[in-house]
Structures are given as structure tokens and as C-alpha cells.
Amino acid sequence: MGKYQVSLVKGYQVASGLTKNSLFPNGTVNAQIPYFEALGLSLTGFFPATLNIHFDCQKISLSQPTFYFQKVKWHSSVPAEDFKFFTCQLFYKNIAYQALIYQPQIATKVAHFHPHNQLEVLAPYIKNVNYGDTLYIESSSINLQC
């Protein structure tokens, strides 16, 4: 299982609802939670936003999702999307957090695409974490292409 050093970077802030002029004032994650729970994935204990983490490599691929949901129609204004989730641990200041890599599938996603060396992670609330901070992620699903 690989453990990788990553940097926290600012995303589009759509998942959290912090972006201005969004269709999703409470965030996409909050809107999606009931749909994922109905499919068997409880996000209880996770903060309803994603942490965007940047790897120092060219590309990341992921294998063996823990959950894979297809054609999730979670909002009337958005076409159905496919989602993969991968279990992982996130480490910040020597504290381990059980987390999930959150991966809307690019083939069904309509906007807000991330660089190939960045992932979105769902985690419990992490106090005092800031953009630019160094974190570590551990998962057997991560494959780096450097």
C-alpha cells in the first residue's frame, strides 16, 4: 500500500457550496448524500465538501473502487453521473483520518474538471488545515505515473 505526500490546493468550491453564483448553494456533496446513502454508502462523519490534493507527478490512476455507482440522477439540472469511491487514509500533523477518494467519472461529468495529478477526498472535518499544507494519503488504489 502506497503512502504519498500531497499538497492541499484550492478547488472550484462547488462541492462545498462556497463558490459564488452556484446552482448548489449548499454544495454538491450535500445534494448527493441522500442518493449515495440510498445506494449503500453512508457519509456520516464526513464533512460535506472535498479536499483537493495535488500529487507531484504527471498523472494518477485509480484501481479497485470500494463503491461504484452508475447513472446517479442527483439533481434535476444535471445529467445522471457515475461515481467511484476508494477507501483511503489521510494524514495531517500525524493524525490519521479515515477518508474516501471521491471521483465523479469524467465520461459523465459536465463541468469542473481537475488536473490529472489531483484528487478530491471526502474526510471528517480537519481543524486548521490550509491551502498549501502538506498531507499524506495512503491507499492501495492509487497508481502514480511520474
Backbone bond lengths (Angstrom), bond angles and torsions (degrees), N, CA, C in turn:
res aa  C-N    CA-C-N  psi(-1)  N-CA   C-N-CA  omega(-1)  CA-C   N-CA-C  phi
1 M - - - 1.459 - - 1.513 108.04 -
2 G 1.319 116.41 129.79 1.447 120.68 -178.14 1.515 112.88 -87.44
3 K 1.317 115.24 144.07 1.464 122.30 173.17 1.517 106.44 -121.19
4 Y 1.337 116.21 122.74 1.453 121.27 -170.51 1.523 111.27 -122.76
5 Q 1.328 115.01 139.88 1.457 120.92 173.90 1.525 108.28 -80.91
6 V 1.336 116.27 133.22 1.459 121.77 -179.32 1.528 109.54 -136.77
7 S 1.317 115.25 165.31 1.466 121.33 175.78 1.523 108.89 -115.89
8 L 1.320 115.76 141.90 1.456 120.55 176.16 1.522 108.33 -82.13
9 V 1.335 115.88 125.56 1.463 121.10 -179.28 1.526 109.51 -123.99
10 K 1.302 115.19 158.88 1.466 120.78 179.11 1.517 109.41 -77.15
11 G 1.312 116.33 131.87 1.456 121.87 176.03 1.516 110.39 -98.59
12 Y 1.314 116.18 -158.23 1.462 121.50 -179.35 1.524 112.57 -78.83
13 Q 1.319 118.38 -13.76 1.456 126.01 -179.74 1.536 112.93 65.06
14 V 1.320 115.98 23.66 1.466 121.39 176.37 1.530 109.51 -81.73
15 A 1.324 117.16 -39.63 1.469 120.88 -179.72 1.524 111.28 -60.19
16 S 1.322 116.78 -36.46 1.463 121.60 -178.25 1.528 112.77 -87.27
17 G 1.318 117.55 -21.54 1.460 121.08 -175.57 1.517 113.19 87.14
18 L 1.335 118.24 8.52 1.460 121.17 -178.83 1.525 113.93 -81.73
19 T 1.336 117.48 -14.85 1.456 119.61 178.94 1.529 109.77 -69.90
20 K 1.300 116.50 152.18 1.466 120.52 179.69 1.523 110.02 -85.41
21 N 1.316 116.52 152.00 1.470 123.81 175.93 1.527 112.33 56.88
22 S 1.307 116.80 46.41 1.458 121.20 -179.68 1.521 110.93 -101.11
23 L 1.332 115.70 149.79 1.463 120.81 171.20 1.522 110.91 -67.23
24 F 1.328 116.59 -13.80 1.461 122.14 -171.79 1.531 110.07 -123.57
25 P 1.327 118.26 75.57 1.473 120.29 -175.72 1.527 113.67 -62.42
26 N 1.323 118.27 -24.11 1.464 121.19 176.19 1.525 111.50 -98.61
27 G 1.318 117.02 5.51 1.457 122.12 178.25 1.512 113.79 91.59
28 T 1.312 114.97 152.18 1.468 119.93 179.42 1.524 111.78 -69.10
29 V 1.325 117.46 -35.75 1.469 119.48 -179.31 1.525 110.33 -61.96
30 N 1.327 117.77 -46.72 1.468 120.47 177.20 1.524 111.32 -57.97
31 A 1.318 117.19 -40.34 1.470 121.01 179.82 1.528 111.35 -68.06
32 Q 1.320 117.54 -31.51 1.466 122.00 -175.91 1.525 113.74 -85.48
33 I 1.326 117.79 -24.05 1.470 121.51 -174.59 1.529 113.34 -49.28
34 P 1.333 120.65 -49.84 1.473 118.60 -177.87 1.531 113.16 -62.44
35 Y 1.312 117.30 -31.59 1.471 120.94 -179.66 1.529 110.55 -71.76
36 F 1.336 116.25 -42.01 1.460 119.45 177.72 1.530 110.80 -66.73
37 E 1.329 116.64 -39.59 1.461 119.61 178.69 1.526 111.38 -63.70
38 A 1.336 117.20 -39.15 1.473 120.57 177.89 1.528 111.12 -64.24
39 L 1.325 116.94 -25.56 1.470 121.92 179.33 1.535 112.25 -91.39
40 G 1.341 117.44 -0.83 1.461 120.15 175.05 1.519 116.41 108.01
41 L 1.325 118.09 5.39 1.468 121.15 179.22 1.525 109.44 -111.37
42 S 1.309 116.81 109.20 1.461 121.21 176.55 1.527 108.85 -86.70
43 L 1.306 115.82 130.11 1.461 120.75 176.49 1.522 111.28 -106.21
44 T 1.320 115.82 19.87 1.465 121.13 175.47 1.528 108.70 -59.06
45 G 1.306 115.30 132.30 1.464 120.37 -179.71 1.515 114.13 93.12
46 F 1.335 116.42 -10.64 1.461 120.14 177.40 1.526 109.42 -96.05
47 F 1.320 116.81 141.38 1.458 121.26 175.13 1.528 107.94 -71.01
48 P 1.340 118.28 135.37 1.474 120.00 -174.71 1.532 113.89 -78.54
49 A 1.310 115.07 62.30 1.464 123.66 177.53 1.524 106.17 -163.36
50 T 1.310 116.96 169.01 1.462 119.07 177.42 1.519 110.32 -113.86
51 L 1.323 114.47 149.73 1.454 121.88 169.83 1.516 106.31 -96.31
52 N 1.307 116.89 128.38 1.457 121.52 178.73 1.519 107.87 -95.69
53 I 1.328 115.33 119.04 1.459 119.39 -177.58 1.525 110.00 -115.58
54 H 1.305 114.04 139.58 1.468 122.82 -175.78 1.527 109.18 -111.32
55 F 1.329 115.33 129.14 1.461 122.71 177.18 1.524 108.99 -98.72
56 D 1.315 116.68 146.66 1.464 121.64 177.21 1.529 108.77 -87.31
57 C 1.306 115.61 69.96 1.461 123.10 178.44 1.533 107.08 -159.19
58 Q 1.323 116.25 178.54 1.460 119.60 -177.36 1.520 113.50 -83.81
59 K 1.339 116.80 -37.70 1.461 119.69 -172.08 1.523 109.87 -155.30
60 I 1.313 114.67 150.47 1.462 122.65 176.61 1.518 107.56 -122.25
61 S 1.311 115.85 137.02 1.466 119.72 169.25 1.520 107.01 -122.70
62 L 1.306 115.03 153.24 1.457 121.47 -177.79 1.518 109.77 -123.60
63 S 1.320 115.78 143.07 1.463 120.32 178.99 1.526 109.50 -130.38
64 Q 1.299 116.37 158.08 1.460 124.76 174.75 1.530 113.62 56.08
65 P 1.327 117.63 69.15 1.461 118.76 177.58 1.527 111.55 -64.09
66 T 1.306 115.12 147.25 1.460 121.40 175.37 1.523 109.61 -76.27
67 F 1.326 115.53 -37.37 1.465 122.49 176.24 1.520 108.45 -134.68
68 Y 1.323 116.23 142.11 1.460 122.04 176.00 1.520 107.54 -140.03
69 F 1.314 115.98 112.42 1.458 122.21 -178.49 1.523 109.07 -114.04
70 Q 1.308 115.91 130.45 1.461 120.46 -178.95 1.524 110.76 -112.10
71 K 1.324 113.84 146.87 1.464 122.85 175.16 1.529 112.80 53.49
72 V 1.326 115.46 50.88 1.463 121.15 177.87 1.525 107.91 -84.32
73 K 1.316 116.12 113.78 1.474 122.22 179.04 1.527 106.95 -96.39
74 W 1.314 116.23 89.32 1.458 122.14 -172.55 1.525 114.31 -98.97
75 H 1.337 117.63 -8.97 1.469 120.69 178.65 1.521 109.49 -152.68
76 S 1.313 116.39 141.59 1.474 120.29 -176.77 1.526 113.13 -65.63
77 S 1.332 118.31 -24.39 1.473 121.51 -178.14 1.520 114.21 -93.60
78 V 1.324 117.39 -0.65 1.461 121.87 -175.52 1.529 108.68 -123.81
79 P 1.327 117.93 133.11 1.476 118.74 175.32 1.532 110.87 -61.00
80 A 1.306 116.08 156.95 1.471 121.05 177.81 1.527 109.21 -56.95
81 E 1.323 115.15 142.86 1.461 121.52 -178.05 1.517 111.15 -125.75
82 D 1.326 114.98 157.57 1.460 122.43 173.29 1.525 107.70 -103.11
83 F 1.340 116.01 142.13 1.458 122.00 -178.27 1.514 110.47 -133.61
84 K 1.341 115.53 140.04 1.453 121.68 170.96 1.524 107.88 -120.26
85 F 1.325 115.10 143.82 1.450 123.10 176.67 1.522 108.47 -128.10
86 F 1.330 116.19 139.37 1.458 122.57 -178.00 1.523 108.36 -129.56
87 T 1.317 117.36 128.76 1.459 118.94 177.91 1.520 109.91 -68.57
88 C 1.315 114.46 147.55 1.456 121.27 178.95 1.524 108.63 -160.41
89 Q 1.307 114.64 171.56 1.456 121.45 169.90 1.511 107.11 -120.66
90 L 1.315 114.95 137.69 1.449 121.60 176.72 1.522 107.09 -112.34
91 F 1.317 116.63 135.47 1.460 121.24 -178.65 1.523 109.08 -118.53
92 Y 1.318 115.46 128.80 1.461 121.34 175.69 1.529 107.72 -138.15
93 K 1.319 116.00 122.93 1.463 122.72 -178.50 1.527 111.12 50.93
94 N 1.333 114.74 46.93 1.469 123.57 176.30 1.525 114.61 64.80
95 I 1.316 117.41 17.65 1.461 121.61 173.55 1.521 107.60 -109.85
96 A 1.327 115.85 131.39 1.473 121.40 -179.46 1.524 109.54 -94.63
97 Y 1.318 115.49 136.10 1.464 122.96 177.68 1.525 108.57 -122.95
98 Q 1.318 116.89 128.98 1.457 120.46 172.57 1.524 106.46 -69.95
99 A 1.309 117.27 130.01 1.456 121.21 -173.10 1.524 110.46 -143.04
100 L 1.313 115.00 175.47 1.463 122.86 177.14 1.519 109.60 -135.10
101 I 1.305 116.41 131.37 1.462 119.98 168.62 1.521 105.48 -74.90
102 Y 1.309 116.06 128.03 1.467 124.30 -175.95 1.519 106.57 -107.41
103 Q 1.324 116.99 117.61 1.455 119.04 -173.97 1.530 111.91 -134.01
104 P 1.355 116.80 90.65 1.465 118.08 168.59 1.532 107.26 -61.51
105 Q 1.310 116.35 136.48 1.465 119.80 -175.25 1.523 111.09 -77.37
106 I 1.310 115.12 129.65 1.461 122.01 -174.01 1.535 112.67 -57.93
107 A 1.317 117.33 -30.07 1.474 120.47 -179.11 1.523 112.32 -67.17
108 T 1.338 117.28 -23.20 1.465 120.25 -178.43 1.521 113.03 -115.98
109 K 1.299 117.40 -4.14 1.463 122.14 -179.14 1.524 109.38 -80.88
110 V 1.344 117.37 140.32 1.460 119.49 -175.22 1.531 114.10 -103.21
111 A 1.339 118.12 -17.36 1.472 119.75 -177.22 1.526 110.05 -160.48
112 H 1.320 115.35 173.07 1.460 123.77 174.40 1.526 112.45 61.62
113 F 1.309 114.46 60.19 1.463 120.64 179.56 1.529 109.70 -84.72
114 H 1.315 116.16 143.43 1.457 122.45 -178.38 1.529 110.43 -104.91
115 P 1.332 116.64 158.82 1.471 119.75 174.88 1.531 110.84 -59.52
116 H 1.313 116.31 158.39 1.468 122.29 -177.61 1.529 113.51 -68.82
117 N 1.333 116.75 -11.04 1.463 119.84 179.88 1.539 111.53 -112.61
118 Q 1.323 114.67 30.95 1.465 120.78 -179.18 1.520 109.72 -135.17
119 L 1.333 116.18 143.27 1.458 122.16 176.36 1.518 109.92 -128.37
120 E 1.329 115.13 157.47 1.458 121.80 172.36 1.525 108.04 -105.32
121 V 1.325 116.23 137.43 1.457 121.19 -177.15 1.526 109.38 -129.35
122 L 1.324 115.21 134.46 1.458 122.24 170.33 1.514 107.72 -94.67
123 A 1.324 116.51 132.01 1.468 121.13 -177.37 1.524 108.87 -149.04
124 P 1.322 117.20 165.95 1.469 118.59 169.79 1.526 109.13 -62.40
125 Y 1.311 116.55 165.17 1.465 120.48 177.09 1.527 109.14 -59.88
126 I 1.314 116.61 130.89 1.464 122.15 178.79 1.523 107.65 -115.40
127 K 1.315 115.59 111.73 1.459 121.89 -176.36 1.524 111.23 -67.89
128 N 1.318 115.99 137.07 1.470 124.86 173.08 1.523 115.17 65.79
129 V 1.319 119.54 18.04 1.459 120.34 174.59 1.532 108.07 -80.62
130 N 1.325 116.56 140.59 1.467 121.71 -175.37 1.521 111.47 -134.74
131 Y 1.324 115.75 156.46 1.457 120.62 174.85 1.527 109.13 -56.16
132 G 1.320 116.12 136.63 1.455 122.02 -178.59 1.521 113.39 94.16
133 D 1.339 117.15 -14.13 1.468 119.95 179.18 1.525 110.64 -67.42
134 T 1.318 114.77 150.96 1.455 122.06 175.31 1.521 109.27 -91.19
135 L 1.324 115.66 131.46 1.459 123.35 174.81 1.519 106.59 -128.68
136 Y 1.326 115.80 172.83 1.457 121.98 173.57 1.512 107.69 -128.50
137 I 1.314 115.71 143.63 1.456 120.97 176.48 1.522 108.05 -125.64
138 E 1.323 114.85 139.61 1.459 120.85 179.38 1.519 108.70 -126.38
139 S 1.330 115.46 126.41 1.463 121.03 178.80 1.517 109.41 -164.55
140 S 1.315 116.36 141.04 1.455 120.64 175.99 1.533 110.99 -78.75
141 S 1.327 117.19 -7.52 1.471 121.26 -177.73 1.517 114.20 -88.17
142 I 1.321 118.12 -13.63 1.461 122.44 -174.85 1.525 110.75 -85.75
143 N 1.332 114.74 130.75 1.470 121.92 174.33 1.530 107.70 -127.54
144 L 1.323 116.91 117.64 1.462 120.29 -179.85 1.517 110.82 -92.85
145 Q 1.331 114.97 143.08 1.462 121.90 174.56 1.519 106.47 -121.06
146 C 1.336 115.21 93.90 1.468 120.71 -175.25 1.513 112.10 -100.43
